[in-house]
């Protein structure tokens, strides 16, 4: 991967994974980052502000990472799968 360099003074991180290389500008000083390795690849993202809640779920088809909504907000995520049972 080739990309434009970040502004002078910005910090960069390059990570090598089994599926390739990820290069990204690091977040501002004091920001927290999370890097998670999965069977399908690597996810690198800035963590949300202190106090925010996050959920990371690993599924058979991949990984879902999302900031949770504010306390009191209601959300619904549904995943339906069709399973076939065969008898001998």
C-alpha positions in Angstrom: 0.0 0.0 0.0 1.2 3.5 -0.8 -0.4 6.6 0.6 0.3 10.3 1.1 2.4 11.0 4.1 0.7 12.6 7.0 1.5 16.2 8.0 4.8 17.0 9.6 4.8 16.0 13.3 2.1 13.4 12.8 3.1 9.9 14.0 2.6 6.9 11.9 2.3 3.2 12.7 3.0 0.3 10.3 1.9 -3.1 11.3 2.6 -6.3 9.4 -0.1 -9.0 9.5 -0.5 -12.4 7.9 -2.8 -11.0 5.4 -0.9 -7.8 4.6 0.4 -4.5 6.0 -1.6 -1.8 7.6 -0.2 1.7 7.7 -2.1 4.5 9.3 -1.5 7.9 11.0 -1.5 7.5 14.8 -4.2 9.4 16.7 -3.3 12.5 18.7 -1.3 12.2 21.8 -3.4 10.9 24.7 -5.9 9.1 22.4 -6.1 5.4 23.0 -6.0 2.8 20.3 -7.0 -0.8 20.0 -5.6 -3.4 17.6 -7.4 -6.7 17.4 -6.3 -9.7 15.4 -8.9 -11.9 13.9 -8.9 -14.9 11.6 -10.0 -12.7 8.7 -7.5 -9.9 9.3 -6.6 -7.1 11.7 -8.7 -4.2 12.9 -7.0 -1.1 14.2 -9.1 1.8 15.4 -8.9 4.8 17.7 -10.7 4.1 20.9 -13.7 6.3 21.8 -13.5 9.0 24.4 -13.2 8.0 28.0 -16.5 6.8 29.3 -17.9 5.7 26.0 -18.7 2.0 25.8 -17.7 -0.2 23.0 -18.7 -3.7 21.9 -16.6 -6.0 19.8 -18.2 -9.2 18.7 -16.5 -12.0 16.8 -18.7 -14.1 14.5 -18.2 -16.9 12.1 -18.4 -14.5 9.2 -16.2 -11.7 10.6 -15.9 -9.2 13.4 -18.2 -6.4 14.3 -16.9 -3.4 16.2 -19.0 -0.4 17.1 -19.4 2.3 19.7 -22.4 1.6 21.9 -25.1 4.2 22.0 -25.5 6.6 25.0 -27.1 5.1 28.1 -30.8 4.8 27.6 -30.8 4.6 23.9 -32.2 1.4 22.4 -30.7 -0.4 19.5 -31.4 -3.8 17.9 -29.1 -5.9 15.8 -30.5 -9.1 14.4 -28.5 -11.8 12.6 -30.5 -14.6 11.1 -28.9 -17.8 9.8 -30.5 -20.7 8.0 -29.4 -24.0 9.3 -30.1 -27.2 7.4 -30.2 -30.5 9.3 -29.6 -33.7 7.4 -30.3 -37.1 8.6 -28.4 -40.2 7.4 
